[in-house]
Amino acid sequence: MHILIAEDDPAIAEVLTYTLRSGGYAVDCVHNGADADAALLTCDFDLLILDLGLPDMDGSSVCRQVRDRSGP
């Protein structure tokens, strides 16, 4: 399973990344909404852990972008 974490708090991002990798998951981590959106365009993830209060583009906007690209 490939997971994307979008979290701007370094401590939270580190704990989540470490814990999931220790569980055998492939994990990528980004720290703002624009990078999350770019990562979602370039790679297929099985799960997105998304902070709603991200800089550059908030989590709700990231969700809207993904939903708009996926169609009806």
C-alpha positions as CSV (number, residue, x, y, z in Angstrom):
1,M,0.0,0.0,0.0
2,H,1.3,3.4,-1.0
3,I,0.3,6.3,1.3
4,L,0.7,10.1,0.9
5,I,0.8,12.2,4.0
6,A,0.1,15.9,3.6
7,E,1.0,17.5,7.0
8,D,2.7,20.8,7.7
9,D,3.6,20.1,11.3
10,P,7.0,18.4,11.2
11,A,6.5,16.5,14.4
12,I,3.2,15.0,13.4
13,A,4.5,14.2,9.9
14,E,7.5,12.5,11.3
15,V,5.6,10.3,13.7
16,L,3.0,9.3,11.1
17,T,5.7,8.6,8.5
18,Y,7.8,6.5,10.9
19,T,4.9,4.6,12.3
20,L,3.5,3.7,8.9
21,R,6.9,2.8,7.4
22,S,7.5,0.6,10.5
23,G,4.3,-1.2,9.6
24,G,5.6,-2.0,6.2
25,Y,3.8,0.7,4.2
26,A,5.4,2.8,1.4
27,V,5.0,6.4,2.5
28,D,5.6,9.8,0.8
29,C,5.2,13.0,2.8
30,V,4.6,16.6,1.7
31,H,4.2,19.7,3.7
32,N,1.8,21.9,1.8
33,G,-1.3,21.6,-0.4
34,A,0.4,22.5,-3.6
35,D,2.9,19.7,-3.2
36,A,0.1,17.3,-2.3
37,D,-1.8,18.2,-5.4
38,A,1.3,17.8,-7.5
39,A,2.1,14.4,-6.0
40,L,-1.4,13.2,-6.6
41,L,-1.0,14.1,-10.3
42,T,2.2,12.1,-10.7
43,C,1.6,9.0,-8.6
44,D,-1.3,6.7,-7.7
45,F,-1.7,6.5,-4.0
46,D,-3.9,4.0,-2.1
47,L,-4.5,6.4,0.8
48,L,-4.2,10.1,1.5
49,I,-3.8,11.4,5.0
50,L,-4.6,15.1,4.6
51,D,-4.3,18.0,7.0
52,L,-7.1,20.5,6.3
53,G,-5.0,23.5,7.4
54,L,-2.2,23.3,4.9
55,P,-0.3,26.3,3.6
56,D,-0.4,27.2,-0.1
57,M,-3.6,25.2,-0.8
58,D,-5.8,24.0,2.1
59,G,-6.9,20.4,2.4
60,S,-10.4,21.1,1.2
61,S,-9.0,22.6,-2.0
62,V,-6.8,19.6,-2.5
63,C,-9.9,17.4,-2.2
64,R,-11.9,19.5,-4.6
65,Q,-9.0,19.3,-7.2
66,V,-8.9,15.5,-6.9
67,R,-12.6,15.2,-7.2
68,D,-12.8,17.6,-10.2
69,R,-10.1,15.6,-12.0
70,S,-11.8,12.3,-11.4
71,G,-15.0,13.3,-13.1
72,P,-18.6,12.6,-12.0
